[in-house]
Amino acid sequence: MRVSKYLSKHLRHQPERIGLTLDAHGWTEIDALLRAAADHGFRITRAELDHVVAVNDKKRFTIEGTRIRAAQGHTVPVDLDLPPAEPPAYLYHGTVAARLPAIRTEGLRPMARHHVHLSPDRETATRVGARRGRPVVLAVDAGAMRRAGHVFHVSANGVWLTATVPPQFIRFTG
């Protein structure tokens, strides 16, 4: 968990904090990451890194050859270069009750991230929402959104991404 949080912080939000540079698509060399982490007092071996990437339940990281990147959730400017994808009829978003008044008015917005994150099933959305308290799961009519011209992408770890979700596409019951 500690390594996963460290990787998320520096591959999604603050690479500059340890002197790391991400390319336009969010990739960095694994050796550069390990070196930067060690230079800042966080020692991790390549074997430990590979293990964390392999067993992370949310599959937050992708290794391709000698490079690594976060699958999604960046607050730093990156283009994940994901092609548009046809979503299932419904996707789900986990949140907490305190956020519902704003969501009813404004819909789902990416906030500091590049996209709104949607889950393919209620169970995943429930786990996401539970990170901030008692979860509320919203159903998103992704099929209707797609027909209305909204574009969807799916990340390597199965998280669905879209720019925004207007309130008329959200089912607030359940």
C-alpha positions as semicolon CSV with decimal commas, in nm:
position;residue;x (nm);y (nm);z (nm)
1;M;0,000;0,000;0,000
2;R;0,280;0,241;0,088
3;V;0,456;0,184;-0,244
4;S;0,131;0,213;-0,439
5;K;0,051;0,549;-0,275
6;Y;0,403;0,672;-0,346
7;L;0,374;0,571;-0,711
8;S;0,031;0,734;-0,744
9;K;0,155;1,059;-0,596
10;H;0,452;1,083;-0,830
11;L;0,315;0,926;-1,148
12;R;-0,023;1,103;-1,135
13;H;0,015;1,424;-0,939
14;Q;0,363;1,546;-0,846
15;P;0,642;1,397;-1,058
16;E;0,843;1,718;-1,021
17;R;0,854;1,672;-0,643
18;I;1,120;1,403;-0,691
19;G;1,268;1,545;-1,012
20;L;1,083;1,301;-1,237
21;T;0,978;1,389;-1,590
22;L;0,678;1,230;-1,758
23;D;0,651;1,231;-2,136
24;A;0,342;1,367;-2,314
25;H;0,160;1,037;-2,255
26;G;0,252;1,000;-1,888
27;W;0,537;0,753;-1,930
28;T;0,871;0,762;-1,751
29;E;1,164;0,523;-1,753
30;I;1,151;0,276;-1,466
31;D;1,520;0,324;-1,390
32;A;1,465;0,701;-1,365
33;L;1,173;0,645;-1,126
34;L;1,372;0,409;-0,903
35;R;1,670;0,647;-0,902
36;A;1,454;0,952;-0,824
37;A;1,274;0,770;-0,543
38;A;1,605;0,657;-0,389
39;D;1,749;1,007;-0,420
40;H;1,453;1,128;-0,213
41;G;1,483;0,862;0,057
42;F;1,229;0,612;-0,076
43;R;1,409;0,292;-0,168
44;I;1,230;0,037;-0,382
45;T;1,376;-0,243;-0,592
46;R;1,266;-0,333;-0,942
47;A;1,128;-0,661;-0,805
48;E;0,920;-0,471;-0,545
49;L;0,794;-0,235;-0,814
50;D;0,696;-0,524;-1,042
51;H;0,516;-0,694;-0,752
52;V;0,316;-0,381;-0,662
53;V;0,215;-0,330;-1,025
54;A;0,115;-0,696;-1,061
55;V;-0,092;-0,724;-0,742
56;N;-0,249;-0,377;-0,725
57;D;-0,622;-0,451;-0,703
58;K;-0,711;-0,143;-0,909
59;K;-0,439;-0,203;-1,171
60;R;-0,339;0,163;-1,139
61;F;-0,006;0,126;-1,319
62;T;0,106;-0,003;-1,656
63;I;0,453;-0,125;-1,744
64;E;0,551;-0,136;-2,109
65;G;0,908;-0,248;-2,171
66;T;1,133;-0,019;-1,966
67;R;0,861;0,240;-1,898
68;I;0,584;0,285;-1,642
69;R;0,282;0,514;-1,614
70;A;-0,034;0,553;-1,413
71;A;-0,338;0,415;-1,597
72;Q;-0,551;0,727;-1,531
73;G;-0,631;0,986;-1,266
74;H;-0,363;1,238;-1,350
75;T;-0,379;1,596;-1,233
76;V;-0,066;1,684;-1,433
77;P;-0,108;1,743;-1,806
78;V;-0,081;1,414;-1,997
79;D;-0,254;1,267;-2,299
80;L;-0,313;0,898;-2,236
81;D;-0,371;0,857;-2,610
82;L;-0,675;0,636;-2,553
83;P;-0,901;0,582;-2,854
84;P;-1,273;0,657;-2,824
85;A;-1,466;0,351;-2,704
86;E;-1,829;0,244;-2,716
87;P;-1,950;0,234;-2,355
88;P;-2,199;-0,014;-2,215
89;A;-2,555;0,115;-2,173
90;Y;-2,491;0,211;-1,810
91;L;-2,182;0,302;-1,614
92;Y;-2,164;0,384;-1,243
93;H;-2,013;0,651;-1,022
94;G;-1,946;0,612;-0,651
95;T;-1,972;0,920;-0,432
96;V;-2,108;1,027;-0,092
97;A;-2,439;1,193;-0,002
98;A;-2,275;1,528;0,076
99;R;-2,181;1,566;-0,292
100;L;-2,533;1,503;-0,427
101;P;-2,663;1,863;-0,423
102;A;-2,377;1,981;-0,645
103;I;-2,406;1,675;-0,870
104;R;-2,782;1,734;-0,914
105;T;-2,707;2,090;-1,030
106;E;-2,378;2,056;-1,217
107;G;-2,355;1,687;-1,301
108;L;-2,026;1,503;-1,264
109;R;-1,718;1,713;-1,332
110;P;-1,354;1,604;-1,347
111;M;-1,251;1,850;-1,074
112;A;-0,866;1,849;-1,066
113;R;-0,844;1,545;-1,297
114;H;-0,867;1,535;-1,675
115;H;-1,181;1,319;-1,689
116;V;-1,476;1,198;-1,488
117;H;-1,408;0,840;-1,377
118;L;-1,686;0,585;-1,417
119;S;-1,699;0,221;-1,313
120;P;-1,830;-0,066;-1,525
121;D;-2,032;-0,213;-1,234
122;R;-2,205;-0,115;-0,911
123;E;-1,963;-0,314;-0,694
124;T;-1,660;-0,119;-0,813
125;A;-1,845;0,212;-0,781
126;T;-1,942;0,118;-0,426
127;R;-1,575;0,060;-0,334
128;V;-1,479;0,392;-0,493
129;G;-1,748;0,582;-0,306
130;A;-1,660;0,412;0,024
131;R;-1,318;0,581;0,025
132;R;-1,486;0,900;0,144
133;G;-1,762;0,761;0,368
134;R;-2,091;0,581;0,321
135;P;-2,115;0,526;-0,055
136;V;-2,392;0,638;-0,286
137;V;-2,387;0,480;-0,632
138;L;-2,520;0,677;-0,927
139;A;-2,615;0,512;-1,256
140;V;-2,501;0,701;-1,566
141;D;-2,693;0,651;-1,891
142;A;-2,377;0,616;-2,097
143;G;-2,567;0,490;-2,401
144;A;-2,778;0,807;-2,416
145;M;-2,469;1,021;-2,357
146;R;-2,290;0,851;-2,646
147;R;-2,591;0,903;-2,874
148;A;-2,587;1,271;-2,771
149;G;-2,224;1,301;-2,886
150;H;-2,028;1,253;-2,565
151;V;-1,700;1,067;-2,609
152;F;-1,584;0,787;-2,383
153;H;-1,245;0,622;-2,337
154;V;-1,153;0,317;-2,133
155;S;-0,820;0,303;-1,950
156;A;-0,594;0,000;-1,932
157;N;-0,742;-0,091;-1,594
158;G;-1,106;-0,074;-1,706
159;V;-1,197;0,270;-1,573
160;W;-1,426;0,457;-1,812
161;L;-1,338;0,821;-1,877
162;T;-1,543;1,108;-2,017
163;A;-1,513;1,487;-2,004
164;T;-1,830;1,552;-1,797
165;V;-2,162;1,390;-1,716
166;P;-2,452;1,638;-1,736
167;P;-2,719;1,586;-1,468
168;Q;-2,986;1,472;-1,715
169;F;-2,785;1,152;-1,776
170;I;-2,761;1,059;-1,406
171;R;-3,008;0,836;-1,224
172;F;-3,012;0,943;-0,860
173;T;-3,214;0,646;-0,732
174;G;-3,007;0,354;-0,607
